[in-house]
Amino acid sequence: MRSDPGSGPEGPSGEVRAPEVAPEARPLLDALAAFFPDLGGAVTDAAEARRVLAAAPASPFPSPQVGSVVDRVIPGPVGAPEVPVRVYLPEATGGPEAVDEPEVGAPPRPRPTVVFFHGGGWSLCDLDIYDATARGLCRGARAAVVSVDYRLAPEHPFPAAVEDAYAAVVWAADHRGELGGAEGSLVVAGDSAGGNLATVSALTARDHDGPDIALQVLIYPSVDARERARPAGGDRPGAGGEGSEAPGTGARDSFLTPAHCRWFREQYLGAYLRAGGDPADPRVSPLLADLTGLPPAHVVTAGFDPLRDEGRAYAARLRDAGVAVTEGHFPAMFHGFLGFPPLLADARTAQETVIDAIASTVNGRKNGGPEGGRAG
């Protein structure tokens, strides 16, 4: 699955670019910016930032229905606490999303087991905030989903999240029979900082003779921890200076800003870097790692996102290393857009491409979704 080119101006490398955030996304983007904490500005404490997020209005949309949802704890890394997880299992019979159900009387088909890592800059968010996303993957791909509540910084700085993530991958691989996917595939998936944890888990599995991972799903992943300027104005020609705004709107193009990225980096890596740690360490900057031998990847990126360039560069580096890569680039979307399929057509398309990629890891099974996003 490779995304088909869309229309619009092209950037220097030939990718499709959108001049503005999609009009249907602007009200949502403005609402998110209003409720998201001013990280590094008025809000500098992680606990306070979490309180601000907790006070945001809940989604008015019903959550996707699945067969069962169970909270439990699993063994953590050696010498570390247990790791809370939330396990989602699909319904016994498929809904309209599952177009390939076996005939009556046939043995049940293998299903994927997806280990999912939420976003939030390694310091914010939790299982509840990403509940609808995990449910959507479970229902759409007919997969067992293990959503991981890894330890957060700054209380638990790097490498705590990395260690928890890999412990969860090993546990899920060992318990696929219990989860109903004994003959199925193992997938790692994550959003933003969670995308970092997903691909670092794949690197760890490769380097330590770990579980056989069939696919990594990387949704606008953070893959380069080096301190540098990041784009802030999206794909608009001539945009990109820190703090830039859409002309004439007085509004941000992404609720995630370069200032937020710097704050997240300090929470997660500050102690490590002050102790002489290397920001090029592959566990924090997988973009700089040897990527040969990694599992296939599906990478989702958004045009109006400070993480856009590194996400697209990572897809290119994976491909150069001989890894099979599919991409969904959405030029008119912003960081976090995939979490809003009830409101955004591009979010529904992106979710469908992710579901399709996960479903296809089991005996070539394929759901009926489209082949990709509006691409570059």
Secondary structure by P-SEA (a helix, b strand, c coil): ccccccccccccccccccccccccaaaaaaaaaaaccccccccccaaaaaaaaaaccccccccccccccccccccccccccbbbbbbbbccccccccccccccccccccbbbbbbccccccccccccccaaaaaaaaaaaaccbbbbbbcccccccccaaaaaaaaaaaaaaaacccccccccbbbbbbbccaaaaaaaaaaaaaaacccccccbbbbccccccccbbbbbccccccccccccccccccccccccccaaaaaaaaaaccaaaaaacccccccccccccccccccccbbbbbbccccaaaaaaaaaaaaaaaccbbbbbbbccccccccccccccaaaaaaaaaaaaaaaacccccccccccccccc
